[in-house]
Amino acid sequence: MIPNPNIPEVIQNVPLQYYLILSTLLFVIGIIGVLTRRNAIIIFMSVELMLNAANILLIAFSSYRSDPSGQVFVFFIMAVAAAEVAVGLAIIVMIYRNTRNTDIGFLNKLKW
């Protein structure tokens, strides 16, 4: 394999398939967390895990293609995720203050 001078040496040492496997595992763990858990905070963390799995793939493909546009896109995704965390946790805290519970099944009563 001829080393590409545009790809950092750290990225060249780790095959792209390893990044794909890691990202897939993180995404699957996130999906399982969203589908099986009833706690709003755990579901929120699982969604963030899925978002980070997509970010890992964007960074890996961007590095292997020596194209910084994927890394810039990840920067904006992280900024939106930070805002999402702030708003989401504020909503969860307010729900907990009112109901003393973060169970999703209990939140179904808020419809009426």
CYANA upper distance limits for C-alpha pairs under 8 A (distance plus 0.5 A):
  3 PRO  CA     12 GLN  CA      7.96
  6 ASN  CA     66 SER  CA      6.52
  7 ILE  CA     11 ILE  CA      7.17
  7 ILE  CA     12 GLN  CA      7.07
  7 ILE  CA     63 SER  CA      6.83
  7 ILE  CA     64 TYR  CA      6.70
  7 ILE  CA     65 ARG  CA      8.20
  7 ILE  CA     66 SER  CA      6.46
  8 PRO  CA     12 GLN  CA      6.89
  8 PRO  CA     63 SER  CA      8.21
  9 GLU  CA     13 ASN  CA      6.86
 10 VAL  CA     14 VAL  CA      7.41
 11 ILE  CA     15 PRO  CA      8.09
 11 ILE  CA     60 ALA  CA      8.48
 11 ILE  CA     63 SER  CA      7.68
 11 ILE  CA     64 TYR  CA      7.87
 12 GLN  CA     64 TYR  CA      8.49
 14 VAL  CA     18 TYR  CA      7.40
 15 PRO  CA     19 TYR  CA      7.80
 16 LEU  CA     20 LEU  CA      6.94
 16 LEU  CA     60 ALA  CA      7.50
 16 LEU  CA     61 PHE  CA      8.37
 16 LEU  CA     64 TYR  CA      8.28
 17 GLN  CA     21 ILE  CA      6.64
 18 TYR  CA     22 LEU  CA      6.59
 19 TYR  CA     23 SER  CA      6.49
 19 TYR  CA     56 ILE  CA      7.71
 19 TYR  CA     57 LEU  CA      7.22
 19 TYR  CA     60 ALA  CA      7.15
 20 LEU  CA     24 THR  CA      6.50
 20 LEU  CA     57 LEU  CA      7.18
 21 ILE  CA     25 LEU  CA      6.62
 22 LEU  CA     26 LEU  CA      6.74
 22 LEU  CA     53 ALA  CA      8.34
 23 SER  CA     27 PHE  CA      6.58
 23 SER  CA     53 ALA  CA      5.13
 23 SER  CA     54 ALA  CA      7.33
 23 SER  CA     56 ILE  CA      6.80
 23 SER  CA     57 LEU  CA      6.91
 24 THR  CA     28 VAL  CA      6.58
 24 THR  CA     53 ALA  CA      7.58
 25 LEU  CA     29 ILE  CA      6.63
 26 LEU  CA     30 GLY  CA      6.70
 26 LEU  CA     49 LEU  CA      7.00
 26 LEU  CA     50 MET  CA      7.00
 26 LEU  CA     53 ALA  CA      6.18
 27 PHE  CA     31 ILE  CA      6.73
 27 PHE  CA     49 LEU  CA      7.21
 27 PHE  CA     50 MET  CA      5.10
 27 PHE  CA     51 LEU  CA      8.40
 27 PHE  CA     53 ALA  CA      6.07
 27 PHE  CA     54 ALA  CA      8.21
 28 VAL  CA     32 ILE  CA      6.63
 28 VAL  CA     50 MET  CA      8.28
 29 ILE  CA     33 GLY  CA      6.63
 29 ILE  CA     46 SER  CA      7.98
 29 ILE  CA     49 LEU  CA      8.42
 29 ILE  CA     50 MET  CA      8.47
 30 GLY  CA     34 VAL  CA      6.74
 30 GLY  CA     45 MET  CA      8.48
 30 GLY  CA     46 SER  CA      4.82
 30 GLY  CA     47 VAL  CA      6.61
 30 GLY  CA     48 GLU  CA      8.36
 30 GLY  CA     49 LEU  CA      6.04
 30 GLY  CA     50 MET  CA      5.72
 31 ILE  CA     35 LEU  CA      6.65
 31 ILE  CA     46 SER  CA      7.44
 31 ILE  CA     47 VAL  CA      8.20
 31 ILE  CA     50 MET  CA      7.75
 32 ILE  CA     36 THR  CA      6.39
 33 GLY  CA     37 ARG  CA      6.13
 33 GLY  CA     42 ILE  CA      7.58
 33 GLY  CA     43 ILE  CA      6.67
 33 GLY  CA     46 SER  CA      5.96
 34 VAL  CA     42 ILE  CA      8.20
 34 VAL  CA     43 ILE  CA      5.40
 34 VAL  CA     44 PHE  CA      8.43
 34 VAL  CA     46 SER  CA      6.38
 34 VAL  CA     47 VAL  CA      7.51
 37 ARG  CA     42 ILE  CA      7.31
 37 ARG  CA     43 ILE  CA      7.00
 38 ARG  CA     42 ILE  CA      8.23
 38 ARG  CA     43 ILE  CA      7.84
 38 ARG  CA    103 ASP  CA      5.99
 38 ARG  CA    104 ILE  CA      5.82
 38 ARG  CA    105 GLY  CA      7.49
 39 ASN  CA     43 ILE  CA      6.83
 39 ASN  CA    102 THR  CA      6.17
 39 ASN  CA    103 ASP  CA      5.24
 39 ASN  CA    104 ILE  CA      6.57
 40 ALA  CA     44 PHE  CA      6.56
 40 ALA  CA     92 ILE  CA      7.76
 40 ALA  CA    102 THR  CA      6.05
 40 ALA  CA    103 ASP  CA      6.65
 40 ALA  CA    104 ILE  CA      6.57
 41 ILE  CA     45 MET  CA      6.68
 41 ILE  CA     92 ILE  CA      7.98
 41 ILE  CA    102 THR  CA      7.90
 42 ILE  CA     46 SER  CA      6.64
 43 ILE  CA     47 VAL  CA      6.81
 44 PHE  CA     48 GLU  CA      6.95
 44 PHE  CA     88 GLY  CA      8.31
 45 MET  CA     49 LEU  CA      6.70
 46 SER  CA     50 MET  CA      6.85
 47 VAL  CA     51 LEU  CA      6.80
 48 GLU  CA     52 ASN  CA      6.69
 48 GLU  CA     81 ALA  CA      8.18
 49 LEU  CA     53 ALA  CA      6.72
 50 MET  CA     54 ALA  CA      7.00
 51 LEU  CA     55 ASN  CA      6.86
 52 ASN  CA     56 ILE  CA      6.70
 53 ALA  CA     57 LEU  CA      7.08
 54 ALA  CA     58 LEU  CA      6.81
 55 ASN  CA     59 ILE  CA      6.66
 55 ASN  CA     74 VAL  CA      6.34
 55 ASN  CA     77 ILE  CA      8.42
 56 ILE  CA     60 ALA  CA      6.59
 57 LEU  CA     61 PHE  CA      6.56
 58 LEU  CA     62 SER  CA      6.42
 58 LEU  CA     70 GLY  CA      6.00
 58 LEU  CA     71 GLN  CA      7.39
 58 LEU  CA     74 VAL  CA      7.44
 59 ILE  CA     63 SER  CA      6.51
 59 ILE  CA     70 GLY  CA      6.63
 59 ILE  CA     71 GLN  CA      6.07
 59 ILE  CA     74 VAL  CA      7.77
 60 ALA  CA     64 TYR  CA      6.66
 61 PHE  CA     65 ARG  CA      6.61
 61 PHE  CA     70 GLY  CA      8.05
 62 SER  CA     66 SER  CA      6.39
 62 SER  CA     67 ASP  CA      5.63
 62 SER  CA     68 PRO  CA      6.55
 62 SER  CA     69 SER  CA      7.51
 62 SER  CA     70 GLY  CA      5.53
 62 SER  CA     71 GLN  CA      6.92
 63 SER  CA     67 ASP  CA      6.97
 63 SER  CA     68 PRO  CA      7.85
 68 PRO  CA     72 VAL  CA      6.83
 69 SER  CA     73 PHE  CA      6.67
 70 GLY  CA     74 VAL  CA      6.76
 71 GLN  CA     75 PHE  CA      6.81
 72 VAL  CA     76 PHE  CA      7.10
 73 PHE  CA     77 ILE  CA      6.77
 74 VAL  CA     78 MET  CA      6.57
 75 PHE  CA     79 ALA  CA      6.87
 76 PHE  CA     80 VAL  CA      6.78
 77 ILE  CA     81 ALA  CA      6.54
 78 MET  CA     82 ALA  CA      6.62
 79 ALA  CA     83 ALA  CA      7.02
 80 VAL  CA     84 GLU  CA      6.63
 81 ALA  CA     85 VAL  CA      6.58
 82 ALA  CA     86 ALA  CA      6.85
 83 ALA  CA     87 VAL  CA      6.77
 84 GLU  CA     88 GLY  CA      6.25
 85 VAL  CA     89 LEU  CA      6.33
 86 ALA  CA     90 ALA  CA      6.66
 87 VAL  CA     91 ILE  CA      6.75
 88 GLY  CA     92 ILE  CA      6.71
 89 LEU  CA     93 VAL  CA      6.50
 90 ALA  CA     94 MET  CA      6.71
 91 ILE  CA     95 ILE  CA      6.68
 92 ILE  CA     96 TYR  CA      6.60
 92 ILE  CA    102 THR  CA      7.65
 93 VAL  CA     97 ARG  CA      6.63
 94 MET  CA     98 ASN  CA      6.81
 95 ILE  CA     99 THR  CA      6.47
 95 ILE  CA    100 ARG  CA      7.99
 95 ILE  CA    101 ASN  CA      7.98
 95 ILE  CA    102 THR  CA      7.60
 96 TYR  CA    100 ARG  CA      5.10
 96 TYR  CA    101 ASN  CA      5.73
 96 TYR  CA    102 THR  CA      6.34
101 ASN  CA    106 PHE  CA      7.91
102 THR  CA    106 PHE  CA      8.08
102 THR  CA    107 LEU  CA      8.02
103 ASP  CA    107 LEU  CA      7.04
104 ILE  CA    108 ASN  CA      7.27
